[in-house]
Amino acid sequence: MNSGQAGDASWRERWHDEWRRLQALDWRRLELGEAGRWPTSLRTLIAILAFVLALAAMVVGYLHPLSQRLVALQHQEREVIADFEDRARELAELDRLKRLLVDLDQRVNERRRMLPDGADIPSLLEGIGQVAKRRGLSLEELELRPARALELYVERPFDLRVRGDYHAIGGFVADLANLPRLVTLHDFSLSPVDGGLELRALAQTYSIGEGARVADSASGSTDVVAEDS
């Protein structure tokens, strides 16, 4: 038998002896003051147990709070990321809404330019008379009615009556729709007269703005302009 095998046998015999001593040990008679005289295997087991208990205490007392803190930070991270994504979407939507607002503002300004104020009414009526003349129509009536102030705008109706052939009247109506100022036709009728046709209609234009909310107090002077046109 070589020295290695002899050493292994010696260790086995020693552990067998220690195991027999543990089995024969009266655990009730053990005293901490005589711990140095306890069997080596018992002291080893107690040291291992103490190490395991210390490790468990460290895990419970130190690592467990850290793991809880890590979970809390991960949850906070998800909340921050979700909040950032929401704000990014809101910012993208805000940019879209700003562009939409600019577009709507431009459209409103375009529509506002189509609505005459009180001072533009005489020139509008004169323009309607010129359109009728270019189409070869006879302008029989173009007279303002009293303006009607509403909450957001003022209605300015006027009676319109022209005579001519069918195509000239159709072209005249199309020209009214293409005027730079907004004019609408209501309650119109078309009847034959003297070898032609007569168009009767209640035409209407609109005004906005602070000055446009007040109906004309001097409608008589405006009617004179309309009759002259």
C-alpha positions as CSV (number, residue, x, y, z in Angstrom):
1,M,0.0,0.0,0.0
2,N,1.4,3.4,-1.0
3,S,1.4,6.5,1.2
4,G,-1.7,8.0,-0.6
5,Q,-3.8,5.0,0.0
6,A,-2.6,4.9,3.6
7,G,-3.5,8.5,4.1
8,D,-7.1,7.9,2.7
9,A,-7.5,5.0,5.0
10,S,-6.3,7.0,8.0
11,W,-8.9,9.8,7.2
12,R,-11.7,7.3,6.9
13,E,-10.8,5.7,10.1
14,R,-10.7,9.1,11.8
15,W,-14.1,10.1,10.5
16,H,-15.5,6.8,11.5
17,D,-14.1,7.4,15.0
18,E,-15.7,10.9,15.0
19,W,-19.0,9.5,13.9
20,R,-18.9,6.9,16.6
21,R,-18.1,9.6,19.2
22,L,-21.1,11.6,17.9
23,Q,-23.4,8.6,18.2
24,A,-22.1,7.9,21.7
25,L,-22.3,11.5,22.8
26,D,-24.8,12.5,25.5
27,W,-26.2,15.7,24.1
28,R,-27.8,16.6,27.4
29,R,-24.4,16.9,29.1
30,L,-22.9,19.3,26.6
31,E,-21.8,22.6,28.1
32,L,-20.7,25.7,26.2
33,G,-17.8,26.2,28.7
34,E,-16.3,22.9,27.5
35,A,-16.8,23.5,23.8
36,G,-13.0,23.1,23.2
37,R,-13.3,19.5,24.3
38,W,-16.2,18.6,22.1
39,P,-15.5,16.2,19.2
40,T,-14.0,17.8,16.1
41,S,-16.9,16.7,13.9
42,L,-19.3,18.4,16.3
43,R,-17.4,21.6,16.3
44,T,-17.2,21.4,12.5
45,L,-20.9,20.9,12.2
46,I,-21.6,23.8,14.6
47,A,-19.3,26.1,12.6
48,I,-21.0,25.1,9.4
49,L,-24.4,25.7,11.0
50,A,-23.2,29.1,12.4
51,F,-22.0,30.1,8.9
52,V,-25.3,29.1,7.3
53,L,-27.3,31.0,9.9
54,A,-25.0,34.0,9.5
55,L,-25.5,33.8,5.7
56,A,-29.2,33.5,6.1
57,A,-29.3,36.5,8.4
58,M,-27.3,38.5,5.9
59,V,-29.7,37.5,3.1
60,V,-32.7,38.4,5.1
61,G,-31.3,41.5,6.7
62,Y,-29.4,43.0,3.8
63,L,-30.0,41.3,0.4
64,H,-33.8,41.0,0.8
65,P,-34.3,44.8,1.4
66,L,-32.0,45.4,-1.6
67,S,-34.1,43.1,-3.8
68,Q,-37.3,44.9,-2.7
69,R,-35.6,48.2,-3.5
70,L,-34.7,46.8,-6.9
71,V,-38.3,45.7,-7.6
72,A,-39.5,49.2,-6.5
73,L,-37.0,50.9,-8.8
74,Q,-38.0,48.6,-11.7
75,H,-41.6,49.5,-11.2
76,Q,-40.7,53.2,-11.0
77,E,-38.7,52.8,-14.2
78,R,-41.7,51.4,-16.0
79,E,-43.9,54.2,-14.8
80,V,-41.3,56.8,-16.0
81,I,-41.0,55.2,-19.4
82,A,-44.9,55.0,-19.7
83,D,-45.1,58.7,-18.7
84,F,-42.4,59.6,-21.2
85,E,-44.3,57.7,-24.0
86,D,-47.5,59.4,-23.1
87,R,-45.9,62.9,-23.1
88,A,-44.2,62.0,-26.5
89,R,-47.6,61.1,-27.9
90,E,-49.1,64.3,-26.5
91,L,-46.3,66.4,-28.0
92,A,-46.8,64.8,-31.4
93,E,-50.6,65.4,-31.1
94,L,-49.9,69.0,-30.0
95,D,-47.8,69.6,-33.1
96,R,-50.6,68.2,-35.2
97,L,-53.2,70.3,-33.5
98,K,-51.0,73.4,-33.9
99,R,-50.8,72.8,-37.6
100,L,-54.6,72.2,-37.7
101,L,-55.2,75.4,-35.8
102,V,-53.0,77.4,-38.2
103,D,-54.9,75.9,-41.1
104,L,-58.3,76.7,-39.6
105,D,-57.1,80.2,-38.8
106,Q,-56.2,80.7,-42.4
107,R,-59.5,79.4,-43.6
108,V,-61.4,81.6,-41.1
109,N,-59.5,84.6,-42.4
110,E,-60.3,83.7,-46.0
111,R,-64.0,83.4,-45.1
112,R,-63.9,86.7,-43.2
113,R,-62.5,88.5,-46.2
114,M,-65.6,87.2,-48.1
115,L,-68.0,88.9,-45.7
116,P,-68.4,92.6,-46.3
117,D,-68.8,95.1,-43.5
118,G,-71.3,97.9,-43.6
119,A,-69.1,100.2,-45.6
120,D,-68.7,97.5,-48.4
121,I,-72.4,97.0,-49.0
122,P,-72.8,99.8,-51.6
123,S,-69.9,98.6,-53.6
124,L,-71.2,95.0,-53.4
125,L,-74.6,96.1,-54.8
126,E,-72.8,98.1,-57.5
127,G,-70.8,95.0,-58.4
128,I,-74.0,92.9,-58.7
129,G,-75.5,95.5,-61.0
130,Q,-72.3,95.3,-63.2
131,V,-72.5,91.5,-63.3
132,A,-76.1,91.8,-64.5
133,K,-75.1,94.3,-67.2
134,R,-72.3,92.1,-68.5
135,R,-74.7,89.3,-68.9
136,G,-77.1,91.5,-70.8
137,L,-79.8,91.3,-68.2
138,S,-82.2,94.0,-67.2
139,L,-81.8,94.9,-63.5
140,E,-85.4,95.6,-62.4
141,E,-84.9,95.7,-58.6
142,L,-82.0,95.7,-56.2
143,E,-83.1,97.0,-52.8
144,L,-81.8,96.4,-49.3
145,R,-84.1,95.2,-46.6
146,P,-83.4,96.0,-42.9
147,A,-80.4,94.3,-41.5
148,R,-80.9,91.6,-38.9
149,A,-78.2,91.3,-36.2
150,L,-77.6,87.8,-34.8
151,E,-75.3,86.6,-32.1
152,L,-72.2,86.0,-34.3
153,Y,-73.0,87.9,-37.5
154,V,-75.4,90.3,-39.2
155,E,-77.7,89.2,-42.1
156,R,-78.1,91.8,-44.8
157,P,-80.9,90.7,-47.1
158,F,-81.9,92.5,-50.3
159,D,-84.5,92.0,-53.0
160,L,-83.2,91.1,-56.4
161,R,-85.1,91.0,-59.7
162,V,-83.6,90.6,-63.2
163,R,-84.9,89.9,-66.7
164,G,-83.3,88.1,-69.6
165,D,-82.9,84.8,-71.4
166,Y,-82.3,81.5,-69.7
167,H,-78.6,81.2,-70.3
168,A,-77.9,84.8,-69.3
169,I,-79.8,84.2,-66.0
170,G,-77.9,81.0,-65.4
171,G,-74.6,82.7,-66.0
172,F,-75.6,85.6,-63.7
173,V,-76.4,83.1,-60.8
174,A,-73.0,81.5,-61.3
175,D,-71.3,84.9,-61.3
176,L,-72.9,85.7,-58.0
177,A,-71.5,82.5,-56.5
178,N,-68.0,83.6,-57.7
179,L,-68.1,87.1,-56.3
180,P,-65.3,88.0,-53.8
181,R,-68.0,88.7,-51.3
182,L,-70.4,86.0,-50.0
183,V,-73.9,86.3,-51.6
184,T,-76.6,83.6,-51.2
185,L,-80.0,83.3,-53.0
186,H,-83.2,82.4,-51.2
187,D,-86.8,82.0,-52.1
188,F,-86.1,82.5,-55.8
189,S,-88.6,82.0,-58.6
190,L,-88.3,82.0,-62.4
191,S,-91.2,83.1,-64.5
192,P,-91.7,83.9,-68.2
193,V,-92.2,87.6,-69.1
194,D,-92.2,89.5,-72.5
195,G,-90.5,86.7,-74.4
196,G,-87.9,86.1,-71.7
197,L,-87.6,85.1,-68.1
198,E,-87.7,87.0,-64.8
199,L,-85.7,85.9,-61.8
200,R,-87.0,87.0,-58.4
201,A,-85.0,86.2,-55.4
202,L,-84.2,87.2,-51.8
203,A,-80.4,87.6,-51.9
204,Q,-78.4,87.8,-48.7
205,T,-75.0,88.8,-47.7
206,Y,-73.4,88.7,-44.2
207,S,-71.2,90.9,-42.0
208,I,-69.1,90.1,-39.0
209,G,-67.0,92.2,-36.6
210,E,-68.0,94.6,-33.9
211,G,-69.3,97.2,-36.3
212,A,-71.1,94.6,-38.3
213,R,-73.3,93.6,-35.3
214,V,-75.2,96.9,-35.4
215,A,-77.8,97.2,-38.0
216,D,-77.6,100.2,-40.3
217,S,-79.3,103.2,-38.7
218,A,-79.2,105.0,-42.0
219,S,-80.6,102.3,-44.3
220,G,-82.3,105.0,-46.4
221,S,-79.0,106.4,-47.7
222,T,-77.9,102.8,-48.6
223,D,-81.1,102.2,-50.4
224,V,-80.5,105.2,-52.5
225,V,-77.1,103.8,-53.6
226,A,-78.8,100.4,-54.4
227,E,-81.5,102.1,-56.5
228,D,-78.8,104.1,-58.4
229,S,-76.9,100.9,-59.2
